[in-house]
């Protein structure tokens, strides 16, 4: 009886091992190694710089890559966001202090807002820079590279693109004109 039990246990173990190996194969655990996410991310990195944009006040076509020779402040906002409006006021103040030594690009990320409303918002407040309705693909690309905060208007998200093309996300919340000047390396 003891010998039969041992064979049953051994057969059970072998059957269980076979089923486990089969399950692992079907679950994808035994596959060809996949390149790390950073390899794919590097090929997709900064795709947001290439999307076609149209300035709502001038109808001029541009993309972030076409703005060269000066730092670029790129920020996502919505018309109805008071934090966004306050941040845009700081950018307008910096424009008065530093002149046209930088580009400012505001991306309206609210799909319910239109060019006419955006143009009215800019003119009413006297804001500086390019303003465009953000294409969904560009918004997604920014999200992929910089995280959810970059599309959270209440955090006053901003990306600084330096003249050499490098980009970094600036601190959350409203950034003063002095802080922005320092981050861009503009003279006081």
Secondary structure, DSSP 8 states (H G I E B T S, - for coil): -HHHHHHHHHHHHHHHHHHHHHHHHHHTSSS-----HHHHHHHHTTGGGGS-EE-TTT--EE-GGG--SSEEEEEEE-TT-HHHHHHHHHHHHHHHHHTTSEEEEEEE--TT--HHHHHHHHHHHT--SEEEE--HHHHHHHHHHH-GGGG-GGG--EEEE-TTS-EEE--SS---HHHHHHHHT---
